[in-house]
């Protein structure tokens, strides 16, 4: 039996709706394990993506919210029924590329082929246009901003791949912190919903979820997200992966200490913490959040490229 939660007064009075997003990939797809698990070996590992994604779907049903699911093409090929189920429940389907390769390690030709392949595949499965995209490990950086041009050419209208932080794998630290419009070299434009950060002691701290949500104490995650939203007056985006709620997932041998820490830290605490976030903040799809914040009216921003 599904129990609908009563929104708190904070949610009822909020002038914006934040974006709840899920990157639909399995534990063996993550970039942290790329050195020990090759793409050609993915099919040899036991999959958990269906069961974990359905646990998230049940939770979202319980709270009566719709989310955006960024689906990896590799997953969509093997779990078409799951993707149809997500869409049938009224959630938004977006693209997470095909093979979860870092954009800045691909050529523009490879990126175009994979992005087109995954977009067409998802549209065929759900019989709906696919308008949104998120790169593997937020790997649209200053060195790979050419990917924005390609996404616009392929018909994507919004992206959520740019993290305005310093990090060893991703980030454009001086890029805007709230939704904005990027102008492409051809004169087209594409809406960017950057990953959430909050200013804390002079430093822009990640506040968008994922590994940070598991690493930080929950009180800090909550405080940072609240600060980033300026008390629910600015739209923010939250993300997680299905494997992040699965403490019993298979362990990957051979991964480095830092990779193991990032991946396995506090898996058992993620779902209860997510429930607490849903009880306090108003969430919906990326498209709903952008529409309610009237992001389409924003003037274009030209990011400096290398």
N, C-alpha and C positions, 0 to 999 in steps of 0.2 A: 504494500500500500504506500502511495506517495503522499507525503505530508508537505503541504505548502507552507513555507515559513512566512511569518508576518514581518514585513520590512520594518526596520527601526525608524524612529522619527528622523534620524540623520539621513537615511536613505530617501525617505519620502520628501524631505525638503531640499534635497540636493538639486542644484540647477544644471548639473552635468551628469553624464553617465560614462564611467570609465570602461575601457576595453579589457575583457577577459579573453585570453588567447591560450591555445594549446598547440604545441608543436608535435604533430603526430608522427613520431619516430620511435624506434625500439632502442633498448639500451646499447646494443652493439653498433648502432649508427653514429654514436657521438664522436666528435673530433678528438676527444681525449684518448680514445682507444684506437685511433687510426693507425698507429704504428704497430699494433699487435693483432688487429683484425682487419684484413683486407676486404674490400667490397665483394670480391669473388668468393669469400668465405661466409658472408652474411647468412646465406641460406642453411648453413650447417649449424647455426645457433638456434636454440629453442626460442620461439617468439612469445612475447608477453603483451604486445601492443593492443590486441583486441580486448583482452580481459581488463587491462588497466584503463583503456579509453572508456570502456563501458562503465567502470566505476566512477569516472568523472562525469559521464553523461547522467548517471543516476543522481549524483550530487547536484548537478545543475538543474535537473528536473525537480529535485526537492526544494530548491530555492526559487524555482520559476524563472531562471535567467537563460538567455541565449548567449553563446560565446562564438568566437571565431576559431576554427580549427585549421591550422596550416598543415596540410597533408603532404608528406613526402611521396613522390611518385612511385618509388620502389615499394612503399607500403600499399599504395592504392592499387597497384597491379595485382597484389596478392590478397588483398582484403577489400574487394569491391563492396561486399555486403555491409561491412562496417562503415564505409564512407557514405553509402546510400542511407544507412540508418542515422548517421549524424545529420545529414541534410534533411531527412524526413522529419526529424525532431525539431526542425526550424533553425538549426544553427547555421552559421555562415562558413562556407568552405573557401579556403584560400590555398595558394601554392607554397610549398616549402622546397621547391626545386625537385629534382629527380633523385640524385645520388648522394646528397649531403656532402658535396665537396666544397671546400672553401673557395669563394668566388675569386679571390686574388691569386689563387693557384690554377685557375682555369684561363684559357684564352677566351676572347670575346666570342669566337666561333663556337667553342664548346658550351659556353654559358648560354648563348642564344639557342642552340640545339636542345639542351636540357630543359631550359625554361619553356620553350615552345612545346616540347614533348609532354611535360607534366601538365601544362595548362590545357592542352587538347584532351589529354587522358581524363583529367578531372571533370572537364565539361561534358565529356561523353558519359561518364559514370553518373553524374548528378543531374544532367540535362539542364544546367544553369550556367550563365556566364561566370567566369572566374576573374575577379577584378583585383584581388590583393595578392601580395607576394612577401615572403620573408626568407632571407638568405640563411644558409647553414651557418651557425655560430656567428650571426650578425656580421658576416664577412664582406659587406659593402663598406669599404674604407676609402680614404682619400685616393689610394692607389687604384681602386676599382670602381670609381664613380661612373665609369663608362657603362656599368651594368644598369644604371638608372635609365640611360638613353635607350638601351635594348628593351628594358621592361616596358617603357612607354610605347616603343615601336610595336611590341607584341600585343598591345591592347590592355595592359594592366593600368589601372587608374590610381592605385595607391600602393604604398610599400611600408614595411615596418622592419627595416634591416639595419638602421643606423643607431648606434649606441654612443651618446655623447660623453664618453669616458675614456680614460687611459686604461689600456689592457694589453696583455702580451699577445692576444690573438685578434683583437678587433678594436673598433672605436674611432670616432672623429670628435675629439674632446671639445673643440670650439664650435660645434654645430648647434643649431637651436634645440632647446629643451622641450618645446611643446609642438604640436602639429604645425607643419608649414608646407608650402608648395615649392618643389624644386623645379627649376627651369632647366631643360635639357639643351644640349648643343644644337639641336635642330629647331629649337623654338617651341617645342611642346612642353608640357609640364605634368608633374605627377605629385600627388599628395604624399607626404612622409609623416608617419606617426612614429617618432623616435621612442626608444626604450626609456623608461622613466628613471630620472635621477633626482636627487635632492641635495641642496647645498648644506653642508655640515662641517663646521669649523674650517670654512674656506675651501672645502674640497667637494667636488661633485660625486656623490656616492651613488652607486647603482641601487635603485629602489623598485625594480620591475618584477622581482620574483626569481624563479629558477634557483640556481645554486646559492645565490645570495640569500634567498628566502629561507633556505635550509641552514646556511652558515650563520646568519645573524640570529641573535635572540629575537623571539617574535615581537617583543615590545619595541625593539629598534626598527624592525621591518614596518610595523604599523606606523610608528612615528615618522619614518622617512616617507612612506607613501602619503600620509596625511599632509606632511609639509610640501611634498611635490605637487599635490592637488590644490594647495592654498585653501585648505578647508573645503574641499569639494567644489571649487569654483573653476578649476582648470582640469581638462581631461588628461588622464594618465592611462598607461597601459601596463597590464600584468601578464606574465607568461609562466608556463610550466610545461613539463613533458609527462606523458603517461607513466614512464618508468620512475619518475620522482616520487610516486606514491606507493612504490612496491619495494618494501624492505627485503622481500624474499627472492628477488631476481637473481639469476645466476651471476656468480662472480667471475670477472675476467682476469685470468692470470697474466702476469708479465707486464702489466701497466705500471707506470711510475708512481711514486708515492704521492706527488701532487695531484696527478690524475685520479688516483683512487680516492683521495680525500675529497676532491671536488665532486666526484660522482656519488660516493656512498654516504657522505656526511648527512646525518639526520633524516634519512629516508622515512623512518617510522613517524616522524613528527610533521611531515609535509601536509598530509591530508587534514589532520585536526587544525593546523594553522590556516589552511585554505578555507576551511569551514568558518573560522573566525573572521577572515577577511570578507567572506560573502555576507556575514551577518552585519558587518559595519558599513561597507562601501557599496554604492550602486554600480552594478556592472551590466554590460551588454556586449554587442558585437563591435568590431572596429568600425564598420560602416555606420552603425547607429551613433557611436561616439563622435565620429567625424561630422556626421550630419547635424547632431544636436549642438556641436560647438561651432557650426557654420564655417568649418575649415576651408570649404571650397572658395570662399570669398577672400581668402588671404592672398596678398601679393606674392609673386614668386621670389624665391631666394636663390642666388647663384653661389653654390659652394665652390671654394677654390680647389682646383685639381692639381695633382702632381704630373 
